[in-house]
Amino acid sequence: MTKQIAIAMLTIGATILGTNNVQAQNTTATTTVNITLNDVISIDAGSTAIGNTVDFNYATAADYNSDQTITKANSLKVTSTKNFNVKVKAGGTNFMNGTNLIPVNVLTIKAASASGTMGGTKNAVVLSATDQNLVTNAPLGSALTLNLDYMIPAVKSSSSDILGKPAGTYTQTVIYTATAL
């Protein structure tokens, strides 16, 4: 029995004394992480203004005597790292059908009543071949949407600008430009 007590005392003593000598090993590693930012402004894929069409159809007398509005959701989807403006212009001074012409100023483009997520000051623009501000000082953001109304007012469709022109499809491009401030 004394042998067992002596062994137990030695075991306890070795355990207590031994734990004071145990030391954890510390090692460290460091990594540098770089984030490189560039200024970006883009009219993004998914903008319905890219490669899409807006079709006005004048088939009845009522069509010529009333405002026609076509709303295009997500007309523009812009990503910008800075505040920006959006300008619009026509690719020429007239809608064309062969040698037959309709002046581009028959068309007004403006933000729809549910205009989307793009902020800034929105302006109604009577289309011309000169850049005009559609949106000014829009805040920076990612995939900001702008829904647009394309409108031909009755005062234009019932005037000699459109009325009396030969039947057919008259075409012109509309160019949108987003510019960082």
C-alpha positions as CSV (number, residue, x, y, z in Angstrom):
1,M,0.0,0.0,0.0
2,T,2.8,2.4,0.8
3,K,4.2,1.5,-2.6
4,Q,0.9,2.6,-4.3
5,I,0.8,5.8,-2.3
6,A,4.4,6.6,-3.3
7,I,3.7,5.9,-7.0
8,A,0.6,8.1,-6.9
9,M,2.5,10.9,-5.2
10,L,5.3,10.7,-7.8
11,T,2.7,10.7,-10.6
12,I,0.9,13.8,-9.3
13,G,4.2,15.6,-8.7
14,A,5.5,14.8,-12.2
15,T,2.2,16.0,-13.7
16,I,2.3,19.3,-11.8
17,L,5.9,20.0,-12.4
18,G,5.7,18.8,-16.0
19,T,2.9,21.1,-17.0
20,N,4.9,24.1,-16.1
21,N,7.4,23.2,-18.8
22,V,4.9,22.8,-21.6
23,Q,5.0,25.8,-24.0
24,A,2.8,26.4,-27.1
25,Q,4.6,27.2,-30.3
26,N,3.5,30.4,-32.0
27,T,3.8,30.9,-35.7
28,T,2.3,33.6,-37.9
29,A,1.8,34.3,-41.6
30,T,0.9,37.6,-43.2
31,T,-0.7,38.2,-46.6
32,T,-1.1,41.5,-48.4
33,V,-4.5,42.0,-50.1
34,N,-4.7,44.6,-52.8
35,I,-8.0,46.1,-54.1
36,T,-7.4,48.0,-57.3
37,L,-10.3,50.3,-58.3
38,N,-10.9,51.9,-61.7
39,D,-13.5,54.5,-62.7
40,V,-16.2,52.8,-64.6
41,I,-19.3,54.0,-66.5
42,S,-21.3,51.6,-68.7
43,I,-24.6,51.2,-70.3
44,D,-25.0,47.6,-69.4
45,A,-26.3,44.6,-71.3
46,G,-30.0,44.2,-70.4
47,S,-30.7,47.7,-71.5
48,T,-33.7,47.5,-73.9
49,A,-32.2,50.4,-75.8
50,I,-29.4,48.2,-77.0
51,G,-30.5,46.7,-80.3
52,N,-34.2,47.0,-79.7
53,T,-37.0,48.9,-81.6
54,V,-39.8,51.2,-80.7
55,D,-42.7,50.8,-83.1
56,F,-45.4,53.4,-83.6
57,N,-48.3,52.3,-85.8
58,Y,-50.7,54.7,-87.4
59,A,-53.5,52.6,-88.8
60,T,-56.7,54.6,-88.1
61,A,-57.8,58.2,-88.0
62,A,-57.9,58.0,-84.2
63,D,-54.2,57.1,-84.2
64,Y,-53.4,60.3,-86.0
65,N,-55.6,62.4,-83.7
66,S,-54.3,61.2,-80.3
67,D,-51.1,61.1,-78.4
68,Q,-49.2,57.8,-78.8
69,T,-46.9,56.7,-76.0
70,I,-44.8,53.5,-75.9
71,T,-43.1,52.7,-72.6
72,K,-40.0,50.6,-72.5
73,A,-39.0,49.1,-69.2
74,N,-35.2,49.0,-68.5
75,S,-34.5,51.2,-71.5
76,L,-31.2,52.0,-69.9
77,K,-29.3,50.1,-67.2
78,V,-26.2,52.1,-66.1
79,T,-23.3,51.2,-63.8
80,S,-21.1,54.1,-62.7
81,T,-18.5,54.7,-60.0
82,K,-19.2,58.5,-60.2
83,N,-22.3,60.7,-60.6
84,F,-23.2,60.9,-64.2
85,N,-25.4,62.5,-67.0
86,V,-27.3,60.7,-69.7
87,K,-27.7,62.4,-73.0
88,V,-29.8,61.5,-76.0
89,K,-29.8,62.4,-79.7
90,A,-31.0,61.1,-83.0
91,G,-28.6,59.6,-85.6
92,G,-29.8,62.2,-88.1
93,T,-32.3,65.0,-88.6
94,N,-35.1,62.9,-90.0
95,F,-36.9,59.5,-89.8
96,M,-36.4,58.1,-93.3
97,N,-38.3,55.9,-95.7
98,G,-36.3,56.0,-98.9
99,T,-36.4,59.7,-100.0
100,N,-39.5,60.4,-97.7
101,L,-38.7,62.2,-94.5
102,I,-40.3,62.9,-91.1
103,P,-38.4,65.3,-88.8
104,V,-37.1,63.7,-85.7
105,N,-38.6,66.4,-83.5
106,V,-42.0,64.7,-83.7
107,L,-40.7,62.3,-81.0
108,T,-40.4,63.2,-77.3
109,I,-38.4,60.9,-74.9
110,K,-38.8,61.2,-71.2
111,A,-38.6,59.1,-68.0
112,A,-41.7,57.0,-67.5
113,S,-43.9,57.7,-64.4
114,A,-42.4,54.6,-62.8
115,S,-38.9,55.7,-63.9
116,G,-36.8,52.9,-62.4
117,T,-33.9,53.1,-59.9
118,M,-31.8,55.8,-61.5
119,G,-31.9,59.1,-59.6
120,G,-31.0,62.5,-60.8
121,T,-32.9,65.2,-62.6
122,K,-35.0,63.9,-65.5
123,N,-35.9,66.0,-68.5
124,A,-38.4,65.5,-71.3
125,V,-36.4,65.8,-74.6
126,V,-37.8,66.7,-78.0
127,L,-35.5,64.6,-80.1
128,S,-32.9,66.3,-82.3
129,A,-29.6,65.4,-83.9
130,T,-27.8,67.3,-81.1
131,D,-27.0,65.8,-77.6
132,Q,-29.5,66.9,-75.0
133,N,-29.7,66.0,-71.3
134,L,-32.2,63.3,-70.5
135,V,-30.8,62.8,-66.9
136,T,-28.5,65.1,-65.1
137,N,-26.4,64.5,-61.9
138,A,-27.6,60.9,-61.4
139,P,-26.0,59.4,-58.3
140,L,-23.4,56.6,-58.8
141,G,-24.6,53.0,-58.6
142,S,-24.7,49.6,-60.1
143,A,-27.3,48.4,-62.6
144,L,-29.4,51.6,-62.2
145,T,-32.5,51.3,-64.5
146,L,-34.3,54.0,-66.4
147,N,-37.7,53.2,-67.9
148,L,-38.5,55.5,-70.8
149,D,-41.7,56.8,-72.5
150,Y,-41.4,57.5,-76.3
151,M,-44.2,59.8,-77.3
152,I,-45.5,61.3,-80.5
153,P,-48.1,63.9,-79.5
154,A,-51.3,64.4,-81.5
155,V,-50.2,67.9,-82.4
156,K,-47.3,66.3,-84.4
157,S,-49.1,63.3,-85.8
158,S,-52.0,65.3,-87.1
159,S,-49.7,67.9,-88.6
160,S,-47.9,67.9,-92.0
161,D,-44.9,66.5,-90.2
162,I,-46.6,63.1,-90.4
163,L,-50.0,63.5,-92.0
164,G,-50.0,63.2,-95.7
165,K,-46.6,61.4,-95.9
166,P,-46.4,58.2,-98.1
167,A,-47.3,55.0,-96.3
168,G,-44.4,52.9,-95.1
169,T,-41.9,52.5,-92.2
170,Y,-39.8,55.5,-91.3
171,T,-36.6,54.8,-89.4
172,Q,-33.9,56.6,-87.4
173,T,-31.5,55.6,-84.6
174,V,-31.6,57.1,-81.1
175,I,-28.2,57.3,-79.4
176,Y,-27.8,57.4,-75.6
177,T,-24.6,58.4,-74.0
178,A,-23.8,58.1,-70.2
179,T,-20.9,60.4,-69.1
180,A,-19.3,60.5,-65.6
181,L,-19.1,63.9,-63.9
